[in-house]
Structure formats: C-alpha cells, structure tokens
Amino acid sequence: MSIEYRHEITVEDYNALRKAVDWDAVEPGQAREGLRNSAYIICAADGEKTVSHARAISDGGYVVFIADVIVHPDYQGRGIAKTMIQEILAHFTSELKSGQRILFNLMAAKGRESFYKQFGFDERPDESVGAGMTRLIIKP
Ligand SMILES: CC(C)(COP(=O)(O)OP(=O)(O)OC[C@H]1O[C@@H](n2cnc3c(N)ncnc32)[C@H](O)[C@@H]1OP(=O)(O)O)[C@@H](O)C(=O)NCCC(=O)NCCS
C-alpha cells in the first residue's frame, strides 16, 4: 500500500466515503458547492482509490471549522486521520504572524473526542465554556 495525499475529491468519492462509515449522503449539488467552497481539502489515495477525506471551512480570518473527517474502514488505524488533521492545522498556522490567532472548531462524532484531544482540542462544555450546538434542517 502506497498512500499519497491530495487536495481534491469528486462528489462521488466523497459520498462513497460517507456511505462507507454509515453517514447519510449529501445531495450532490450541495456536496459539490460545499467541496468547492472549502478552504482546504485533504484526501488520502491508494492508487486511484480515494480512501479518506477531511476539509476545513475558513472565514479567511481567525475562524476555521474542520468537517467530514472520514477514513475508509479498510484503511483505519494506519495514521491517515492523524496526518490529515496535522496537515490542516499546519496549513492554517504556518503563516501566522506574531499576535495572530486561529480558533479551530469541530463537532466530534460520539466517542471520537479522545482522537481530537491528542492534537490539543479541548472538550466542551467545561467550567468556563458551554457546549457546542448544532441544528440540522432538512427540507421535506
Ligand atoms: C475517527 C477516524 C477518522 C480515525 O481515523 P484513523 O485513520 O483510523 O485514525 P489514525 O490511525 O490516524 O489514528 C491516529 C491516532 O488516534 C488514535 N485514534 C484513532 N481513532 C480513535 C478514537 N476513535 N478515539 C481515540 N483515539 C483514536 C489512534 O489510536 C492513533 O493513536 P497513536 O498515534 O497513538 O497510534 C476513523 O475511525 C473514521 O473515519 N471513523 C468514522 C467516521 C468518524 O467518526 N469520523 C470522525 C468524525 S468527528
């Protein structure tokens, strides 16, 4: 196995990865726009096969959201997600100037909190901050 990292993914591969980890597919038009407007995408490829995906959405200032961190089950446990998160963190922090900051945000899937803690993410809520919150609206 020879893993290479790339910075693009097709809608088909993106939804196939979602399906591989039992996540709902995203309607293709929305998936295309979401991928196109992401500030940074990183995927692992084994030959022609895309085996992972992660991306970041940025305001161009100090707020970055990490989304859709997925490694195909056949490729989990080999350090691929770790490399993707490290690459995302490096991408947004390598050019920071003194006094500047980046706030990385993400919503951990159930049981994945400790995976992110190794990169310095703090779990919410704690004594000083409240829980992260989301609201999903699906048009019937
Ligand atoms: C969570 C997920 C992305 C991890 O991917 P992965 O490539 O298997 O992870 P890695 O091999 O890079 O693991 C790196 C390190 O994190 C640890 N780790 C992996 N999954 C973990 C978990 N669920 N909880 C705690 N630690 C975890 C590994 O033990 C490894 O530690 P080490 O460096 O000390 O050996 C993968 O299991 C996945 O795609 N799951 C389904 C989708 C999902 O839940 N995504 C997260 C959404 S928030």
The ligand as a Gaussian input file, in Angstrom:
#p B3LYP/6-31G(d) Opt

LIG

0 1
 C      -12.067000       8.559000      13.642000
 C      -11.298000       8.187000      12.376000
 C      -11.303000       9.380000      11.429000
 C       -9.846000       7.839000      12.772000
 O       -9.132000       7.557000      11.569000
 P       -7.811000       6.648000      11.559000
 O       -7.078000       6.904000      10.307000
 O       -8.188000       5.249000      11.878000
 O       -7.003000       7.230000      12.799000
 P       -5.423000       7.180000      12.941000
 O       -4.950000       5.831000      12.510000
 O       -4.822000       8.362000      12.262000
 O       -5.253000       7.344000      14.482000
 C       -4.278000       8.216000      14.980000
 C       -4.236000       8.049000      16.462000
 O       -5.529000       8.299000      17.008000
 C       -5.981000       7.192000      17.762000
 N       -7.411000       7.007000      17.486000
 C       -7.979000       6.589000      16.350000
 N       -9.323000       6.548000      16.480000
 C       -9.577000       6.939000      17.746000
 C      -10.773000       7.097000      18.502000
 N      -11.979000       6.854000      17.972000
 N      -10.672000       7.510000      19.768000
 C       -9.444000       7.760000      20.302000
 N       -8.272000       7.648000      19.634000
 C       -8.352000       7.238000      18.389000
 C       -5.169000       6.024000      17.265000
 O       -5.031000       5.037000      18.279000
 C       -3.849000       6.654000      16.923000
 O       -3.058000       6.823000      18.084000
 P       -1.451000       6.672000      18.035000
 O       -0.962000       7.755000      17.106000
 O       -1.043000       6.864000      19.435000
 O       -1.201000       5.311000      17.490000
 C      -11.892000       6.929000      11.680000
 O      -12.057000       5.910000      12.621000
 C      -13.218000       7.187000      10.981000
 O      -13.262000       7.602000       9.821000
 N      -14.348000       6.900000      11.666000
 C      -15.666000       7.031000      11.067000
 C      -16.035000       8.485000      10.778000
 C      -15.904000       9.360000      12.011000
 O      -16.413000       9.063000      13.094000
 N      -15.178000      10.472000      11.844000
 C      -14.912000      11.423000      12.896000
 C      -15.926000      12.467000      12.800000
 S      -15.773000      13.669000      14.101000

